[in-house]
């Protein structure tokens, strides 16, 4: 674990096992927990402090700011270790985020065809996933003793909720809400509807999607302490074009959103203006190649263009 802060990353070592085979399962003493996290038990008190986070505002592509709660170096190491172990647990097929070979594109592709589609997301998913839920996860699902589950939950949380800027956030929020996702999936299957999950984005497709189905989905989400985002809940008919996790789905075809083409065009125009001036081009080149690579997940021809830009 003696790595530079910037080089920390989640490692699964290509392992996959059930919860009952996880090293966290039935943990009954803090010393063993400390050994698993590569720390001393005496460090737990310091690791549970909210002072271990850098908190700042970050603007998204739409100019909207959100608070980022990023663990500092020592806690970041611990969070990365926890995430690495949690990511080795077998995941349900409906989950497309945080796993190798899946992406926002595979999530969209799961719903191609002339089907009715319901899309929604969970409002403030990480902040609304509480320390109480994390404790319940470790105590009820991982079968830890109460004292171990309590300190583990505190190590994982910022101000009693899942932090928004940790490597641990995505996988922890999923498992903390596992019962909700399972109930949503069971209900969908009962209605002959397919469900997929991408972080906090939920997508449902099938001919039995209607207002009643949408209402019952919202009720299940609310029952588990969350709210479906009203402004991001959309129901589309079979013949309509859908946008699913940023990907346009039309019948059996998928393609990038028009906004992605516009942003790429603007960057390329800027590239043409400055490429012969001798000014630094690395950030612009990286942005263009990043856009092309993202679009290349949908259409492979963009990946070849991304390589050409990188080699320019």
KAQUI-V567518 format. One record per pair of residues at least 4 apart in sequence whose C-alpha atoms are under 8 Angstrom apart, sorted by the first residue. I is the first residue (numbers start at 0). J is the second residue. If there is no record, write none. Layout:
BEGIN
i=[I	I]
j=[J	J]
END
This chain:
BEGIN
i=[0	0	2	2	3	4	4	4	7	7	8	8	9	9	9	9	9	10	11	11	11	11	13	14	14	15	15	15	16	16	16	16	16	17	17	17	18	18	18	18	19	19	20	21	21	21	22	22	22	23	23	23	24	24	24	25	25	25	25	26	26	26	26	26	26	27	27	27	27	28	28	28	28	29	29	29	30	30	30	31	32	32	32	33	33	33	33	34	34	36	36	36	37	38	39	42	43	43	43	44	46	46	46	46	47	47	47	47	47	47	48	49	49	51	51	51	52	52	52	52	52	53	53	53	53	53	54	54	54	54	55	55	55	56	56	56	56	57	57	57	57	58	58	58	58	59	59	59	66	67	67	67	68	68	68	68	68	69	69	69	69	70	70	70	70	71	72	73	74	75	75	75	76	77	78	78	78	78	78	79	79	79	80	81	81	82	82	82	82	82	83	84	85	85	86	86	86	90	93	93	93	94	94	94	95	95	95	95	95	95	95	95	95	96	96	96	96	96	96	97	97	97	97	98	101	101	102	102	103	103	103	103	103	104	104	104	104	104	105	106	106	106	106	106	106	107	107	107	107	107	107	108	108	109	110	110	110	110	110	110	111	111	111	111	111	111	112	112	112	112	113	113	113	113	113	114	114	114	114	114	114	115	115	115	115	115	115	115	115	115	116	116	116	116	116	116	116	116	116	116	117	117	117	117	117	117	117	117	117	118	118	118	118	118	118	118	118	118	119	119	119	119	119	119	119	119	119	120	120	120	120	120	120	120	121	121	121	121	121	121	122	122	122	122	122	123	124	124	124	124	125	125	125	125	125	125	126	126	126	126	127	127	127	127	128	128	128	128	128	128	128	129	129	129	129	129	130	130	130	130	130	130	130	131	131	131	132	132	132	133	133	133	133	134	134	134	134	134	135	135	135	136	136	136	136	137	137	137	137	137	137	138	138	138	138	138	139	143	143	144	145	146	147	148	149	150	151	152	153	153	155	155	155	156	156	156	157	157	161	161	161	162	163	164	167	168	169	169	170	171	172	173	173	176	176	177	178	179	179	179	179	180	181	182	182	183	183	183	183	184	184	184	185	186	187	187	187	187	187	188	188	190	191	191	192	192	192	192	192	192	193	193	193	194	194	194	194	195	195	195	196	196	196	197	197	200	202	203	204	206	207	208	208	209	210	211	212	213	214	215	216	217	217	217	218	219	220	220	220	220	221	221	221	227	228	235	235	235	238	239	240	240	240	240	241	241	241	242	242	242	242	243	243	245	245	246	246	246	246	247	247	247	247	248	248	248	249	253	254	254	255	255	255	255	256	257	258	259	259	260	261	262	263	263	263	263	264	265	266	266	266	266	267	267	268	269	270	270	270	270	271	273	273	273	274	274	280	281	282	283	284	284	284	285	285	286	287	287	287	288	288	288	288	288	288	289	289	290	291	291	291	291	291	292	292	292	292	293	294	294	294	294	295	295	295	295	296	298	299	300	301	302	303	304	305	306	307]
j=[37	76	6	7	7	72	75	76	76	79	79	166	79	80	82	83	166	83	83	84	86	87	87	87	88	87	88	89	20	21	87	88	89	21	88	89	24	88	89	141	24	141	24	84	85	88	26	35	84	32	141	143	141	142	143	141	142	143	144	31	32	142	143	144	147	31	143	144	147	32	144	146	147	33	40	147	34	39	40	35	36	40	147	37	38	39	40	38	39	77	80	81	77	42	43	46	47	150	154	48	51	73	74	154	51	150	153	154	155	156	154	157	158	70	71	74	68	69	70	71	157	67	68	69	70	71	66	67	68	69	66	67	68	64	65	66	67	64	65	66	67	62	63	64	65	63	64	65	163	162	163	164	157	162	163	164	165	162	163	164	165	74	75	164	165	75	76	77	78	79	165	166	80	81	82	155	165	166	167	83	166	167	84	85	167	86	166	167	170	171	87	88	170	171	97	98	170	94	194	195	196	195	196	197	101	102	103	105	106	195	196	197	198	101	102	103	196	197	198	101	102	169	170	102	105	106	106	197	107	197	244	245	246	108	244	246	296	297	109	110	195	196	197	243	244	111	243	244	246	248	253	248	253	195	114	116	193	203	204	248	248	249	250	251	252	253	249	250	251	252	237	238	249	250	251	204	205	206	236	237	238	204	205	206	207	208	234	235	236	237	202	203	204	205	208	234	235	236	237	241	202	203	204	208	213	232	233	234	235	200	201	202	203	231	232	233	234	243	200	201	202	227	228	229	231	232	233	199	200	201	227	228	231	232	199	200	225	226	227	228	127	225	226	227	228	127	128	172	199	225	160	161	162	163	168	172	160	161	162	163	160	161	224	225	132	133	160	161	172	175	176	133	156	159	160	161	134	152	153	156	159	160	161	135	152	159	136	175	176	137	152	171	175	138	148	149	151	152	139	140	175	140	141	174	175	141	142	143	148	151	152	142	143	144	145	148	143	147	148	148	149	150	151	152	153	154	155	156	157	159	161	162	167	160	161	162	161	162	168	171	172	168	168	168	171	172	173	198	174	175	176	177	198	180	223	181	182	183	219	220	223	184	185	186	219	187	194	216	219	188	193	194	189	190	191	192	193	194	203	192	193	207	205	207	203	204	205	206	207	208	203	204	205	201	202	203	204	201	202	203	200	201	202	201	244	244	243	208	208	237	212	212	213	213	214	215	216	217	218	219	220	221	226	227	222	223	224	225	226	227	225	226	227	232	232	239	240	241	250	249	247	248	249	250	247	248	249	246	247	248	256	247	248	255	256	253	254	255	256	253	254	255	256	252	253	254	253	297	297	298	259	260	294	297	260	261	262	263	290	264	265	266	267	287	290	291	268	269	270	283	286	287	271	287	272	273	274	280	283	284	275	277	278	280	278	280	284	285	286	287	288	308	309	289	309	290	291	305	308	292	304	305	306	308	309	293	305	294	295	301	302	304	305	296	301	302	305	297	298	299	301	302	299	300	301	302	302	302	303	304	305	306	307	308	309	310	311]
END
